[in-house]
Structure formats: structure tokens, C-alpha cells
Amino acid sequence: MQKRILKKVGRGWFTKPMHIVKMRSKSSLQGKVLKKYQGTFTRAGALRIERMVLDYLSFLKQTGIPTLETKVKLIPTKNNKYRLFMLQPLIEKQNILSEKLKVCSREEALDYFRQTLNYVNQLSKFNSRGAEKVGLDLKPKNYAIVNGKVTQLDFFPPQIKENMQVNSRDLTEHLGSRMLRGMTRLVGFPVDNRIEHALEQHFSPDFLSDRISRHFTRVRPELKKEFDKVLAQTKDL
């Protein structure tokens, strides 16, 4: 295995993204971001999670929501378990939507707001057409501006309802936060209930639209009236 120089570029509930800064020999991995997910999976569990992530990416593309190029990797461990990794291009911090909103122009902020609200409409239309139901976690840190488009970066947990149910058990077992995992195991903290409730909201167009408005307004309070106007117009469509 080649020696890698890795640099931490963030942290989420389920993952530790690492930038592959340099490798000993030339490799296509250099410059990419490697996301390692908490915990290990059985082979069957790993294949199921891989399928769900790939299905989620496919469904998002069908809705027309831009997604960052992502490869899913399952790596076997010595104890016959598997680890889940995702490989993506590096997105500079200043292009993450949560950072971009702080410095962009009024026109750009309103454009990003309209784009994101439009994704909710596209998602709602997709969910109304077939059996597949997909959701979105519309936190600005989960998106970046790529070629002027609000682009989704985060695909875990895959926001898919299987048999109309959200599987919160997988998520509870693979939380990246040691504190939340410890509270779950030691004191029966109902993390799975909280996760399931949160995920259910990610399928509600009204919740998603209002959440987008709150996030944008928190960063750019001077544009609140304009955000509210755009949101009202969108809901009237």
C-alpha cells in the first residue's frame, strides 16, 4: 500500500473527510478527498449500504439535482468485516455553500436561494411519480458552489425510504460522534428516535423550504425580506 499524506478537512456525524495531499508515487487518488465512515459492516450489510448510496445518487440525478462526482469503496478488514469509504474531488472551503453565503453578492445569494428551493420542487415531483421516496438534508455545509450550481456533496445517510420506513438503526450504529454513541449505549439516549424523526422531516417539502429559508436568513439577515418574498412566490406555484 502506498504511503499517503492526509489532511483533515472537516468532520461530520458519520465521517472524517481527509484530503489526500500527497502520495509516494503518482496516483489518481492524489488531491482527492477520502471520507471514511464510522464502524465496520458485515459483507451483507456493506453491500446493502453500498446499494442504497448508489441508488440515492441515481435518484438525485433523475431529479436533476447536481451531485459531486462520488465513488463508493468497500475495503475488507482483517476480521472479515468491511469499511465504507467515499472518494470525491476536493472542494475548497470557500466554495462550501455555508462559507460562500458569507461573502457572495446579494444577487448570488438570491440565485443560490432560488436554486435550492427549486431542488425541493424537483424532489417533490420525483416523489409523486413513483414508489421511490427520497429526501434531502439541506444544510448549507452539505452543498458547494460548482460552476455556479448549488451541488450536493453529502450522500450518507442515503435519504431513501425502503418500504416506506427510514432505517435509523444503521445510522445510530455508525455515528461519528463518540459522545452520541456513548449516550446511546450507556444511558439509553434515544438517538435512533431523534434521527428517525429528523429523517422523516427531510421528505417534507414544507419543512425543507422553511429550513432553507432559516439557514439563508441566519447567514444573510439583511436579505430576509427578499428571501421571504421568493419563498412565498415558490409556495404559490
C-alpha positions as CSV (number, residue, x, y, z in Angstrom):
1,M,0.0,0.0,0.0
2,Q,1.3,3.4,-0.9
3,K,2.1,5.9,1.9
4,R,-0.3,8.8,1.9
5,I,-0.1,12.3,3.5
6,L,-3.6,13.1,4.7
7,K,-5.0,16.4,5.9
8,K,-8.3,16.6,7.9
9,V,-10.8,18.8,6.0
10,G,-13.9,18.5,8.2
11,R,-15.9,16.3,10.4
12,G,-19.5,15.0,10.3
13,W,-21.8,12.9,12.4
14,F,-20.8,9.8,10.4
15,T,-17.5,10.5,8.7
16,K,-14.0,12.1,8.9
17,P,-13.1,13.6,5.5
18,M,-9.4,13.6,4.7
19,H,-7.6,15.3,1.8
20,I,-5.0,13.1,0.1
21,V,-2.4,15.8,-0.1
22,K,0.5,13.6,-1.4
23,M,1.3,10.0,-2.2
24,R,4.7,8.4,-2.5
25,S,4.2,7.6,-6.2
26,K,1.9,9.2,-8.8
27,S,-1.7,8.1,-8.3
28,S,-5.2,9.3,-9.4
29,L,-6.0,9.4,-5.7
30,Q,-3.7,12.4,-5.0
31,G,-5.7,15.6,-4.5
32,K,-9.0,13.7,-3.7
33,V,-11.0,13.7,-0.5
34,L,-11.4,10.3,1.2
35,K,-14.4,10.0,3.5
36,K,-14.1,7.2,6.0
37,Y,-17.3,6.1,7.7
38,Q,-17.5,5.2,11.4
39,G,-17.5,1.5,12.3
40,T,-17.5,-1.7,10.2
41,F,-20.1,-3.7,8.4
42,T,-20.7,-7.4,7.6
43,R,-20.4,-8.2,3.9
44,A,-24.2,-8.3,3.6
45,G,-24.6,-5.0,5.5
46,A,-21.8,-3.4,3.4
47,L,-23.3,-4.4,0.1
48,R,-26.8,-3.2,1.3
49,I,-25.4,0.2,2.3
50,E,-23.4,0.5,-0.9
51,R,-26.5,-0.2,-2.9
52,M,-28.5,2.4,-1.0
53,V,-25.9,5.1,-1.6
54,L,-25.6,4.3,-5.3
55,D,-29.4,4.2,-5.6
56,Y,-29.6,7.6,-3.8
57,L,-27.1,9.1,-6.2
58,S,-29.0,7.7,-9.1
59,F,-32.3,9.1,-7.8
60,L,-30.8,12.5,-7.2
61,K,-29.5,12.6,-10.8
62,Q,-33.0,11.7,-12.0
63,T,-34.5,14.7,-10.1
64,G,-32.0,17.0,-11.8
65,I,-30.2,17.9,-8.6
66,P,-26.5,18.4,-9.2
67,T,-24.2,16.0,-7.3
68,L,-20.5,15.9,-6.8
69,E,-18.7,13.0,-8.6
70,T,-18.5,10.3,-5.9
71,K,-17.1,6.7,-5.8
72,V,-18.1,4.3,-3.2
73,K,-15.4,1.8,-1.9
74,L,-15.8,-1.2,0.4
75,I,-12.5,-2.3,1.9
76,P,-12.2,-5.6,3.8
77,T,-10.7,-5.7,7.3
78,K,-8.7,-8.5,8.9
79,N,-11.7,-9.7,10.9
80,N,-13.8,-10.3,7.8
81,K,-15.7,-7.0,8.2
82,Y,-15.8,-4.1,5.7
83,R,-15.3,-0.4,6.0
84,L,-17.1,2.1,3.9
85,F,-15.3,4.9,2.0
86,M,-16.3,7.5,-0.4
87,L,-13.9,9.3,-2.8
88,Q,-14.6,12.8,-4.1
89,P,-12.8,15.7,-5.7
90,L,-11.6,18.3,-3.3
91,I,-13.9,21.3,-2.8
92,E,-12.1,24.3,-1.3
93,K,-13.6,25.6,1.9
94,Q,-14.5,29.0,0.4
95,N,-16.8,27.2,-2.1
96,I,-18.9,25.3,0.5
97,L,-22.3,27.0,0.5
98,S,-22.2,27.8,4.2
99,E,-19.0,29.8,3.6
100,K,-19.9,31.2,0.2
101,L,-23.0,32.8,1.6
102,K,-21.0,34.9,4.0
103,V,-19.1,36.8,1.2
104,C,-21.2,36.5,-2.0
105,S,-23.1,39.3,-3.5
106,R,-26.8,39.9,-3.0
107,E,-27.6,38.6,-6.5
108,E,-25.6,35.5,-5.9
109,A,-27.2,34.8,-2.6
110,L,-30.7,35.1,-4.1
111,D,-29.7,32.9,-7.0
112,Y,-28.4,30.2,-4.7
113,F,-31.6,30.5,-2.6
114,R,-33.8,30.1,-5.7
115,Q,-31.8,27.1,-6.9
116,T,-32.1,25.3,-3.6
117,L,-35.8,25.9,-3.3
118,N,-36.2,24.6,-6.9
119,Y,-34.5,21.4,-5.8
120,V,-37.3,20.9,-3.2
121,N,-39.9,21.2,-6.1
122,Q,-37.9,18.8,-8.3
123,L,-37.7,16.3,-5.4
124,S,-41.5,16.6,-4.7
125,K,-42.3,15.9,-8.3
126,F,-40.0,12.9,-8.4
127,N,-41.5,11.5,-5.2
128,S,-45.0,11.9,-6.6
129,R,-44.3,9.9,-9.7
130,G,-43.2,6.5,-8.4
131,A,-42.6,4.2,-5.4
132,E,-39.2,5.5,-4.6
133,K,-39.2,8.3,-2.0
134,V,-36.0,10.3,-1.5
135,G,-35.2,13.2,0.8
136,L,-32.6,15.9,1.3
137,D,-30.5,17.2,4.2
138,L,-30.5,20.8,3.1
139,K,-27.8,22.2,5.5
140,P,-25.6,24.6,3.6
141,K,-22.4,22.7,4.7
142,N,-23.7,19.7,2.7
143,Y,-23.6,21.7,-0.5
144,A,-21.0,23.6,-2.6
145,I,-21.0,26.0,-5.5
146,V,-19.6,24.2,-8.5
147,N,-19.6,26.0,-11.8
148,G,-22.3,28.3,-10.4
149,K,-24.6,25.5,-9.4
150,V,-25.6,24.5,-5.8
151,T,-24.2,21.0,-5.8
152,Q,-24.8,18.2,-3.2
153,L,-21.7,16.8,-1.5
154,D,-23.0,14.5,1.3
155,F,-24.8,11.3,0.5
156,F,-24.7,9.5,3.8
157,P,-27.1,8.6,5.2
158,P,-28.8,7.9,1.9
159,Q,-32.2,9.6,2.2
160,I,-34.3,6.8,0.9
161,K,-37.5,5.2,2.3
162,E,-37.4,1.5,1.9
163,N,-40.9,0.0,2.3
164,M,-41.9,3.5,3.5
165,Q,-39.6,3.2,6.5
166,V,-36.4,5.0,7.4
167,N,-33.7,2.7,8.9
168,S,-32.4,4.6,11.8
169,R,-30.6,1.6,13.4
170,D,-27.8,1.7,10.7
171,L,-27.3,5.4,11.5
172,T,-27.2,5.0,15.3
173,E,-24.6,2.3,15.0
174,H,-22.3,4.3,12.7
175,L,-22.5,7.8,14.3
176,G,-19.1,9.5,14.1
177,S,-19.7,11.3,17.4
178,R,-18.3,9.4,20.3
179,M,-20.4,11.4,22.7
180,L,-23.7,10.4,21.0
181,R,-22.6,6.8,20.6
182,G,-21.7,6.6,24.3
183,M,-25.0,8.1,25.4
184,T,-26.8,5.6,23.2
185,R,-25.0,2.6,24.7
186,L,-24.7,3.7,28.3
187,V,-27.8,5.6,29.2
188,G,-30.3,4.6,26.6
189,F,-30.3,8.1,25.0
190,P,-32.9,7.8,22.2
191,V,-30.6,8.8,19.4
192,D,-32.4,6.5,17.0
193,N,-35.7,8.1,17.7
194,R,-34.2,11.6,17.1
195,I,-32.6,10.5,13.9
196,E,-35.7,8.8,12.6
197,H,-37.8,12.0,13.4
198,A,-35.2,14.2,11.7
199,L,-35.0,12.0,8.6
200,E,-38.8,12.0,8.2
201,Q,-38.7,15.7,8.1
202,H,-36.2,15.5,5.2
203,F,-39.1,14.2,3.0
204,S,-41.4,17.1,3.7
205,P,-41.3,19.9,1.1
206,D,-42.7,22.5,3.5
207,F,-40.2,21.6,6.2
208,L,-37.3,21.7,3.7
209,S,-38.4,25.0,2.2
210,D,-38.7,26.6,5.6
211,R,-35.3,25.1,6.7
212,I,-33.6,26.6,3.7
213,S,-35.1,30.0,4.5
214,R,-33.9,29.8,8.1
215,H,-30.4,28.8,7.1
216,F,-30.0,31.5,4.5
217,T,-31.5,34.2,6.7
218,R,-29.2,33.3,9.6
219,V,-26.2,34.0,7.4
220,R,-27.6,36.9,5.5
221,P,-30.2,38.6,7.7
222,E,-30.2,41.8,5.7
223,L,-31.8,39.8,2.8
224,K,-34.6,38.3,5.0
225,K,-37.4,40.3,3.3
226,E,-36.2,39.2,-0.2
227,F,-35.8,35.6,0.9
228,D,-39.3,35.6,2.3
229,K,-40.7,37.1,-0.9
230,V,-39.0,34.4,-3.0
231,L,-40.2,31.7,-0.6
232,A,-43.8,32.9,-0.8
233,Q,-43.7,33.0,-4.6
234,T,-42.3,29.5,-4.7
235,K,-45.1,28.1,-2.4
236,D,-47.7,29.8,-4.6
237,L,-46.6,27.8,-7.7
